[in-house]
Amino acid sequence: MSTAAKKVLPLIVLAQFACTSLWFAGNAVLPELQKEFELTARSLGDLTSSVQFGFIVGTLVFALLTISDRFSPSKVFFVCALAGALVNFSITFVSSGWLLFPLRGFVGFFLAGIYPVGMKISSDYFEKGLGKALGYLVGALVIGTSIPHLIKMFGSGLSWHLVFYSTSILAIIGGCLIYFLVPDGPFRKQSTKLDLSLCFVVFKEKRFRAAAFGYFGHMWELYTMWAFIPFIITQYNSLQNNSINVGLWSFLVIASGGLACVLGGYLSDKKGSATTAFIALLLSGVCCIVSIFSFQFSETLFLLFLLVWGMAVVADSPQFSTLVAQYAPASSKGTALTIVNSIGFAITIVSLQLMNVLIENFDSQIVFASLAIGPLLGLIAIGRPKPIA
């Protein structure tokens, strides 16, 4: 790792953590939003899907126009961080519930210039050791995603506006860190022309395609599991007549994935990104099946299970992104990462909406086993990895 990379990695990680706190701001205060705006029971899946849909549109636009390959990734990150913070902040002025969904969609749109662009910035600094670097970066995303639940817990009794104020301020700080302290990396290869076909051409590479399809299987499970963690804990409390703190444990379960991403990054140095991703995807698939029985576990075993699931469900994410970046042409890494993110997040909408339907029509104790479909197909796509020499 070069001296420049050592200096900027903590800054990129901190900025990613701060900016991605925008992601689940609405989920953390959903009960308050439901009460104030008379939202339906389906609003959990719908509110999350709004962010995902906005992210998909954003990533498609960024990928088709090859934004992060033609323009300075640091400047793109900065502009999107400020715009996302502004839209997120504007939600506190909403007087009609139907406005929540398009505004959260716009937040998702600008997150498309933060998450994949942050990975692009990292790949421009790391010619080697990208798996470890992205382990830290995605770990920051995970913890950033969980932060609204923590803010809500500490702000218990205060207005739901606090979560939106806090996450908007964090996003502005993150954008400024990148703009003022992280210049474009030494391994950046700028694309000089607009190529609308580029986001399709990258899939011709067999290894790239396998990594991307593995990532798609992972995404089927990830955001639906994250979005429904408060629901899962609430259901357990109801079935077992328990009183587990929903906000605290939602934060801990999601945030545990941040630690797993970092540990997975170190494991990838020894075993390779493909093997690390395979192990994590297999473990998370097993957790999906075990979820059927988890509602009958003791409180300690139930919480331990959720922590293991929270770690396994995302530990493969940075390794799939590493493989995608490695197998994409150097001049189109940003576009490759962005289009793969776009398709992956489109899959999360299908998963989220399917979960809404399953919960309405089947026993909520068994429906989360359906998330195992993604890991299974992902494992088939990547195949059994070969050990590195």
Secondary structure as UniProt FT lines:
FT   HELIX           3..19
FT   HELIX           20..22
FT   TURN            23..24
FT   HELIX           25..28
FT   HELIX           30..37
FT   TURN            41..42
FT   HELIX           43..64
FT   TURN            65..66
FT   HELIX           67..70
FT   HELIX           73..90
FT   HELIX           91..93
FT   HELIX           97..99
FT   HELIX           100..111
FT   TURN            112..114
FT   HELIX           115..123
FT   TURN            124..125
FT   HELIX           130..154
FT   TURN            155..157
FT   HELIX           161..181
FT   TURN            186..187
FT   TURN            196..197
FT   HELIX           198..201
FT   HELIX           202..204
FT   HELIX           206..240
FT   HELIX           246..271
FT   HELIX           273..294
FT   TURN            295..296
FT   HELIX           299..315
FT   HELIX           317..327
FT   HELIX           330..332
FT   HELIX           333..361
FT   TURN            364..366
FT   HELIX           367..372
FT   HELIX           373..382
//
